Amino acid sequence: MKKSQWAIVIVAILAGLYTFSPRVDTSYSYQELSLPQDIEGFISEQEQRYPDIQPGTEKKITWAGEPNQRTPYSVVYLHGFSSSRQDTAPLVQRVAKQLGANLYETRLKGHGRPADTMKSVTVNDWLNDARHAYDIGAKLGDEVVVIGLSTGGTLALWLAAQPELSQLGFTVLISPNLGPADSNAELLLLPLGDEIARLVVGDYREWKPVNKQQAQFWTTRYPVEALVTMMGVVDVARNQPVEHILTPVLTLYSEQDRIVDIAKTQAMLERLPTSNRQTIVIADSGDKLQHVLAGDILSPTTTDQVAKSIVEFITIKK
């Protein structure tokens, strides 16, 4: 066989591999959540199935007053990828208190547990986690305020694009992940994305925490499959018809963010309806990566500022 013929065969084989090799599954199937009257007991029972959960990362309801009493607002918090509800604490606690709102802080599947539990998590799992968080919020209050950090912000944006969520009143995105700053992450969306990740990173990605609290409440070593799932969520959110979002959306970000691609964030903001969007640039975060813009662990000096901005956004838009 001539060299030119061999080249054609090789190209055909590669094309076949590209076409038929598996890629991250971004399909979504809603797994309906049947909530009893005792929601707090239900959540506690759910979490008790996993004795290896890191204390302080479990799902949690904080009541504004008497337990099981609805409030005019409820606040739902979606934490970031590889972190937990502690990543911006006490930000959402302060927001909920000022609004007189019940608060629900979720735990995305695989988080707050030994790292290998993240290996089998799917895009559908995290989309359902976000939807279930909204469902719980809708039981806790008349109007739901969803606040998300980083990939939690990605999930919050996805929720805002779901027209059937009639109680969703406000969406707050903090450093939303519409694509990592490292553009090579886009390769993970290609066929065999997990194999690509393994070639580049190895079986696990590991990074050094900046303090003991971050080491305690973040997963600093996780399987590369989790990166592929994260990019799948990003891909889903980027392909939502955000131009038709009716919910007011507040986005807070830093132009010096070293974790996410700010150009992609700004491109998403341009697609949102102008009448319902507000953007606040945070220039003085304590986080050296300028990504986690509030919270005692990484940016305590900006927590009050961010909380005030969120509360003002909600009360003025109301």
C-alpha positions in Angstrom: 0.0 0.0 0.0 1.3 3.4 -0.9 2.1 6.0 1.7 -0.8 8.2 0.5 -3.1 5.3 0.9 -1.8 4.6 4.4 -2.4 8.3 5.3 -6.0 8.0 4.1 -6.5 4.9 6.3 -5.0 6.6 9.3 -7.1 9.7 8.9 -10.2 7.5 8.5 -9.4 5.6 11.7 -8.8 8.8 13.6 -12.1 10.3 12.2 -13.9 7.2 13.3 -12.4 7.4 16.8 -13.4 11.1 17.1 -16.9 10.4 15.9 -17.7 7.3 17.9 -15.7 7.7 21.1 -17.6 8.6 24.2 -17.8 12.2 25.4 -19.2 13.7 28.5 -22.9 13.0 28.8 -24.7 16.4 29.2 -28.3 15.0 29.1 -30.7 16.0 31.8 -33.6 14.0 33.3 -35.4 15.5 36.2 -35.6 13.1 39.2 -38.7 14.4 41.0 -38.2 15.1 44.7 -41.0 14.1 47.0 -40.7 16.4 50.0 -42.5 15.6 53.3 -43.7 18.3 55.7 -40.6 17.8 57.9 -38.1 19.0 55.3 -35.2 19.4 57.8 -35.7 15.8 59.0 -35.8 14.6 55.4 -32.5 16.3 54.6 -30.8 15.0 57.7 -31.9 11.5 56.9 -30.5 11.9 53.4 -27.1 13.0 54.7 -26.9 10.3 57.4 -26.6 7.8 54.6 -23.0 9.0 54.2 -21.1 8.7 57.4 -17.9 9.9 55.7 -19.2 13.5 55.1 -16.8 16.1 56.4 -18.6 17.9 59.3 -19.6 21.4 58.2 -20.2 20.5 54.6 -23.5 18.6 54.9 -26.8 20.1 53.6 -28.3 22.5 56.0 -31.5 24.5 56.6 -31.3 27.6 58.8 -34.7 28.9 59.8 -35.4 32.6 60.1 -37.8 32.0 62.9 -39.8 29.0 64.0 -39.0 25.7 62.2 -41.2 24.8 59.3 -42.6 28.3 58.9 -42.4 29.7 55.4 -40.9 33.1 54.9 -41.6 35.7 52.1 -38.2 34.9 50.7 -36.0 31.8 50.9 -32.3 31.8 50.0 -30.7 28.8 48.3 -26.9 28.5 48.1 -25.0 26.5 45.5 -21.3 26.2 46.4 -18.4 26.0 44.0 -16.7 23.0 42.3 -14.6 21.0 44.8 -15.6 23.3 47.7 -18.6 23.3 50.1 -21.1 25.6 51.7 -18.3 27.0 53.8 -16.6 28.6 50.8 -18.2 32.0 51.2 -19.6 31.7 54.7 -21.0 33.7 56.4 -22.2 35.6 53.3 -25.5 33.8 52.6 -26.3 33.7 56.3 -26.0 37.5 56.4 -28.1 37.9 53.3 -30.8 35.6 54.6 -30.9 37.3 58.0 -31.3 40.8 56.4 -34.1 39.4 54.2 -35.8 37.6 57.1 -35.5 34.5 54.9 -35.2 30.8 55.5 -31.9 29.5 54.1 -31.0 26.2 52.4 -27.4 25.4 51.7 -27.0 22.3 49.5 -24.1 19.8 49.0 -23.4 18.9 45.4 -23.0 15.1 44.9 -19.5 13.8 45.7 -18.5 16.9 47.6 -17.6 17.0 51.3 -16.7 13.3 51.1 -13.5 11.3 50.2 -12.2 12.4 46.8 -12.9 9.2 44.9 -16.7 9.7 45.3 -16.4 12.4 42.7 -15.2 10.0 40.1 -18.7 8.6 39.2 -20.6 11.9 39.5 -22.5 12.9 36.3 -23.7 16.2 34.8 -27.2 15.0 35.4 -26.4 14.5 39.1 -25.4 18.1 39.6 -28.2 19.5 37.5 -30.6 17.5 39.7 -28.8 18.7 42.8 -29.5 22.3 41.7 -33.1 21.6 40.8 -33.7 19.9 44.1 -32.2 22.8 46.0 -34.7 25.1 44.2 -37.5 22.6 45.0 -36.6 22.8 48.7 -36.3 26.6 48.5 -39.8 26.7 47.0 -41.1 24.9 50.1 -39.2 27.2 52.5 -40.3 30.6 51.0 -42.7 32.3 48.7 -40.0 33.7 46.4 -36.7 31.9 46.0 -33.3 33.7 45.8 -30.6 31.4 44.3 -27.0 32.4 45.0 -24.2 30.4 43.4 -20.4 30.7 43.5 -18.3 29.6 40.5 -19.7 26.4 39.2 -22.5 26.9 41.6 -23.1 30.1 39.7 -23.1 28.0 36.5 -25.9 25.9 38.0 -27.7 29.0 39.2 -27.7 30.4 35.6 -29.0 27.1 34.3 -31.9 27.2 36.8 -32.7 30.8 35.8 -33.1 29.5 32.2 -35.7 27.0 33.2 -39.1 28.7 32.6 -41.1 26.3 34.7 -39.6 27.5 38.0 -42.3 29.9 38.8 -41.1 30.7 42.3 -37.6 31.7 41.3 -37.5 35.4 42.1 -33.8 36.4 41.9 -30.5 34.9 40.7 -27.1 35.9 42.1 -24.0 34.8 40.3 -20.6 35.2 42.0 -17.6 34.6 39.8 -19.7 32.3 37.5 -17.8 29.6 35.7 -18.6 29.9 32.0 -15.2 28.5 31.1 -12.0 28.1 33.1 -9.2 30.6 32.6 -7.1 27.7 31.2 -8.5 27.3 27.7 -7.1 23.8 27.5 -10.1 22.8 29.7 -12.2 23.0 26.5 -10.5 19.8 25.3 -12.3 17.9 28.0 -15.5 18.3 26.0 -14.0 16.4 23.1 -14.5 12.6 22.7 -12.4 10.7 25.3 -12.2 13.9 27.4 -11.4 11.9 30.5 -8.5 10.3 28.7 -7.2 13.6 27.5 -7.4 14.9 31.1 -5.5 11.8 32.3 -2.8 12.4 29.8 -2.3 16.0 30.8 -3.0 15.9 34.5 -2.7 12.3 35.6 -5.3 10.3 37.4 -5.8 13.1 40.0 -5.6 16.8 40.1 -4.1 18.2 43.3 -3.5 21.7 44.6 -2.2 23.4 47.8 -4.7 25.1 50.1 -3.9 28.6 51.3 -4.9 27.9 54.9 -6.2 25.2 57.3 -9.8 26.1 56.7 -9.5 25.7 53.0 -7.9 22.4 53.5 -10.8 21.4 55.7 -13.7 22.5 53.6 -12.4 22.1 50.0 -11.5 18.9 48.1 -7.9 19.6 47.2 -7.3 16.3 45.4 -9.9 14.8 43.1 -10.1 12.4 40.1 -9.8 14.0 36.7 -13.2 12.6 35.8 -14.7 15.3 38.0 -13.1 18.0 35.8 -14.9 16.5 32.8 -18.2 16.6 34.6 -17.6 20.2 35.6 -16.9 21.1 32.0 -20.1 19.3 31.0 -22.1 21.5 33.4 -20.4 24.6 31.9 -21.3 23.4 28.4 -24.9 22.9 29.4 -25.2 26.4 30.9 -23.5 28.1 27.9 -26.1 26.6 25.6 -29.1 27.8 27.5 -31.3 30.5 25.9 -30.3 33.1 28.5 -31.7 35.9 26.3 -35.1 34.8 27.5 -34.4 34.7 31.3 -37.1 36.7 33.1 -35.6 36.5 36.6 -33.4 39.5 37.6 -29.8 38.4 37.6 -27.0 40.0 39.6 -23.4 39.1 38.7 -20.5 39.9 40.9 -17.0 39.2 39.5 -13.4 40.4 39.5 -11.7 41.4 36.3 -8.5 39.8 37.8 -10.1 36.4 38.3 -7.5 33.8 37.7 -9.8 30.8 37.9 -12.4 31.5 35.2 -12.3 33.2 31.8 -13.7 36.7 32.4 -14.2 37.2 28.6 -16.7 34.3 28.6 -18.4 35.8 31.7 -18.8 39.1 30.0 -20.0 37.5 26.8 -22.8 35.7 28.8 -23.7 39.0 30.5 -24.2 40.6 27.1 -26.7 38.0 26.2 -28.9 38.6 29.3 -31.9 40.9 29.0 -30.7 44.4 29.8 -33.7 45.3 31.9 -33.1 42.5 34.3 -29.4 42.3 34.7 -27.0 44.1 37.0 -23.2 43.7 37.2 -20.9 44.6 40.1 -17.1 44.4 39.7 -15.3 43.6 42.9 -11.8 45.0 42.9 -10.5 44.3 46.4 -11.1 40.7 47.2 -8.9 39.1 49.8 -8.6 35.9 47.7 -5.2 35.9 46.0 -6.9 34.3 42.9 -9.6 37.0 42.9 -12.3 34.3 42.6 -13.9 33.7 45.9 -15.2 37.2 46.5 -16.5 36.9 50.1 -16.3 34.6 53.2 -14.2 34.3 56.3 -11.9 31.7 54.8 -10.5 33.6 51.8 -12.0 37.1 51.6 -13.4 38.3 55.0 -13.0 42.0 54.2 -15.5 42.0 51.4 -18.3 39.8 52.9 -20.3 42.8 54.2 -19.9 44.7 50.9 -21.1 41.7 48.8 -24.0 40.9 51.2 -25.1 44.6 51.1 -25.0 44.6 47.3 -27.1 41.4 47.1 -29.7 42.6 49.5 -30.0 46.0 47.8 -30.4 44.3 44.4 -33.3 42.2 45.7 -35.1 45.0 47.6 -34.7 47.5 44.8 -35.8 45.1 42.0 -38.7 44.1 44.2 
